[in-house]
């Protein structure tokens, strides 16, 4: 999941950050949320991390402080949580103890330049992408040291087996190897230009090629040699005559499913907190059918038996009118669904809260 912040960063000595003395315990879901303080309170509310059981019980607050935290995700082994703190620190929390440490920080008054971050498959390092032209960095979780750097990385998707990654370098795509020595080596450049590419299987990479004007988008499958396996025009099936030029902005693999992926259709005009319709797309036919309407993200459990999502943000009144002015705030809750056929997820977090993101180990 993305966190877009700006900055110039430097490595700092490992240290602890302000957290609450609570481990994640049985909560498989970790989410980042702002619980609004009372309208009459002088307290300023902030985004912090919480864990919760899929049933909606056992909520625990994991971080605290007079600043915002941002969730980046569970480690592949399910033992650690990667997150940002105060836009100045990149931290790793041990799920079993709740203890956190800083692995990267920026100078005082300077925001941390972490546009996105990905766990290395062995859970012992993270790959950090900045917002500018600086190389991506592979950083050790235990020491905070830079293990290697990679040039021209705007986006990457790691293969299910963890051996390779697809890299968008701005000019095209590359398949790279993820070596045990934390080196990223180009296997071969790919003559395929697509957006939002992801590994659907160990053999196939799937992405979206945008159509010109009103032309439909195309779902493109290709192997790691760059050979196109198929090109399917995305044919939306929707009750309300959707424009065939639908702006699909992301592709999500469904764990264990070799025939279908999830497409995210941007239905908002916000680049910071967009809302989506999510479609099931069949890679054999290119047919796409709306699955979830007006959500903000979808994250599958590793075995795809469940998923977590969030409602589209809505404005609600906050407190009583004052001098003819009614204050309003955005809210959105957290929902859980059962498998890829469940189109009606149930809400487990709601009320005066804004859930920014979530992940499921």
N, C-alpha and C positions, 0 to 999 in steps of 0.2 A: 504494500500500500504506500502512496506518495505522501511526502511532507515537503512543501516548497517553502524554503526559507533562504535568505541571502546572507553572505558573509565571507570573511577571510579567516581561515582557521590555522591553528598551530597545535602541535601535540603538547599535552600537559602531563604532569606527573599524575599517576593514578590516585584517586581520592574518592571518598564517599560523598553521596548527595543526600538531601533531605528526603527521607521516606518514612512511612509509618511502619511500626514493628509488626507487619503481617505478611505471611507468606501467601502464595497463590492458593495453596491447599488443593481442594478438589475442583476449583473453578477452571474448566478448560478454556473458557472464553475470557479474553482480556480486551477491554475496550477503553477508549479515551473519551471523556465526557466532561462537560461543564454543567454542574448542578447549580442553578441560579439561586443566589441568596434571596431572602425576603425583600420585596420592593422597599420596605421601610428600613432595611438594614444598611449600615454604613460599610459593611464588608463588601469587598470586590471578589466575585467568584472567578475561578480559573479552571482551565482544562487539566485534569489529572487522570491517572490510570486506575482502573478498577478491574477486579476479577469477579466473575459470577458463574454460577452453575447454570447449565442449559435450561433447567427448570425455572430459572428466575430467582432462585433462593441463594443464600450464602454470599451476598455481595460484600466485597472487601475493598477498601481504598488502599491502593499500593503506593501512591506518591502524594506529596503535599508540598505547600510552599506558596509564596506570594508571586507566582509566575506560572506560565503555561507549560505543560508537558505535551509531547506528541508521540503517538505510538507508531513504531515501524514494523514490529512483528515478532512472532515466536521463532526461536531457533529451530532448525530441522529436527534436532533430537528432543524438542519439547522441554528443555531444561532452563532456558534463558529467554529474556524479553529484551529486545532492542528498542530504545526510545530516545527522544531528545528532551532536554530539560532547559527551560528558560531561553530557548533559541541560541544557547551558548555552549551546551554540553551534549555530547553523545554518550549514552549510558547503557550498561548492560545489567539487568537485574536477575539474580538467581531465583527461580521460581520456588525452590524448596525452602529458602530462608527469608526471602524478601530483601536480601542485601543487594545493594547496587554500587557500581563503581563507574567512574568516568574514564572513557577510553580516548576521547578527543574533546578538546575545548577551544574556544576562541578567546581573543583578548577582551578585556573589559570594555563594554560598550560596543562591541562588534558582534553581529549575528553570525552564527555558525553556518557555513556554506555547505549544507547537506540537502541537495535536491531530492535524492533518493538513496536508499541503502539496501543491500541484499546480503543475506547470510551466505557464507561459503558453505558448501554442502556438508562439511564435517563439523559445523557449529563452532569452530575455533577461530574464525576470522570473519570479517565483514568487508564487502565491497562498497565503497562510498563514491557516489557520483555528485560532483559539484554543479553549480548553476552556470559556470562560465566555461572557458576553454581549457581549464586546468585538467591534467590527467586524473582518471579515477584512481583511487587508492585502495589497496588491500591492507587492512589493519588487523593486527592480532588482538583478540578479545582479552587475552591474559596480560599483555604488556602494553598495549596501545601503540606499539611500534609499527611503522609502515613496512610491510613485507615485500610489496612490489607496487608498481604503478602501471596503468594502462592508458594509452592515448586514445582520444577520439571515441569516447563512449557516451552516447546520449541515452541509451536504453539497453537493457539486456534481459534475457530470459534463459534460465538454467534448465537443462534437460532433466527429465525425470530420474535418470540414472546418476545425475550429478557429475558426469565426466566432461560435459561440454556446455557451451552457452551460445546463444545467438546474440550478436551485438549489432545494434544500429549505430553506425559511426557518423551519421549525418549525410553521407554521400551514398550510402548503400548498406548492405549487410555483410556480416562475417560470421563464420562459425569458428569458435575458439575452444581450446582445450583448457581445462582447469586442473593444473598439475598439483601433485601432492606437496610440492615445494612452494605453493601459493604463487606460481607463475601463470600468467595468462598468455597463451601462445596462439597465434592465428593459424588455423588449419587451412582455411581457404576463404577468399572473398566470394561473395555470392552475387550473381547478376540479377538479383531480385529486389525490387524496391517496394516495400510494403510498410504499412503502419501497424502499430500495436501487435507485433508478432509475438507468438508464444509457442512453446513446444507442446503439441497436442499428445504426441507419443514420443518414444525414443527415436523413432525414424522420421517423423513428420513435424515440420514447423508450419504454423498457420498464421496468416496475417490478412489485413484488409487493404485492398487497393481501391482508392477513392475514384469514382467515376467523374467524368467531366460534365459540368452543368447538371442536367436532370438525369443523366445516365446513372444506372444503379451501381452501387459499390460491388466489388468482387471479392469473394473469399478465395484466397490463394493458398494452396498447399504445396510445399516443396521439401526436398530432402536436403541433407547437409552438404551435398555436392552442388546445390543450387539448381538442381533439375526440378522443373515444375511437375508436380504429380497431377495436379488438376487446377482449373480455374472455374469457379462457379459464380455466376451472377447472383447476388443475394436477392432472393425474391420474398419480400416480407408478406406475411399473411396477417391481416389486421382488419378489424371490423370497420375502422374508419379510414379508408383510402389513404394510406400513408405515402408520402412522396418517396419515389424510388431512390432519390438522392439522399436517403437517410444518412446522417453523419455518425457512423459507427466509430467510436473512439477507442475501444479496447476489446481485447479478446481474452477470455478466461478459459483455460483448460478445465475439463471435468475429470478429476482423478479416476483412472481406470476405464474411462470411456474413450474408445478410439473412433467413434463415429460422429460425435457431437461436441460442439464448443458453445460457449456463451458469449454473445456479442452485446456490448454496451452502447446503446443509442443515446447520445447526449440530447436531452430535451430542455436544457436550460441555456441561459446566456451568461453563465458564470464559469470562469476558468479556475476559480479558487475552490468552490464547493458545488460542483455540478450535480444535477439530478439526471437519472438515467431510466430508460426502459431497457430491461434485459431480455434478450431473445435467445431461444434455443436455435442453433443453426446446425443443420446436418451437413457434414463435410462431403457426403457422397452425392447429394442432390443440390446443395446450395440453398435449399428452402429454409426460411427462418420464420419462427412463430413467437409472438410475444409470450413471455413466461411471467415476468414480474414487472409491474408498472410502477413508475414514480418511486424509485429507490435510489440510494446514493452509492452503494457498492454491494458486491456479493463475495463472500469468502467461504469456500467449502472446507469442511472437515477433511483431513487427509484421506479418509476412505470414502468420501463423498456421501456418507449416510445422512449428513445434516449440513446446513449452511447457516450463516449469520448474515443479516442485512440490516439496513437502516431505512426508515421512512424518509421520503422527501421532506426537506425542511419547509416549515410553514411559520408565518408570523402570527403571534398571539398577543393579546393585551397583557401588560405587565404592570400590576398595581392599579390604583385609581387615577382617573383623569386629574390633571393639575393645571388650572388656568386655561382650560379648554384644550390642553394637549394630552394625548393618550400615549404613554410610552409602550412600545412593542419590542418583543425579542423573538428571535428564531428558535424553534424547538424541533427536535426529531428524536424518536426513540430507537430502541434496539429490538430486533425481531429474530426469531429462530424458525427455520423450516426443516421439514423431514425429506431429504433427498431431492433429486432434480425434478420430480414431478409435482412437488408441493408448491402451488402457486398462491397459497394463503398462509404465510408465516404468522406465528403468534407473537405478540408483543411481550417482552420480558422486562423491559426498562421503558418507562414513560413518565409523563408529568412535565414539570418545568426543568427540562434537561435537554442539552444538545449533545448527541453522540457523534463525535468526529470520525471515529474509525474503530474497527474491531479486528481481531484475529482469533483463530481457533486452532489449537494444537492437536 
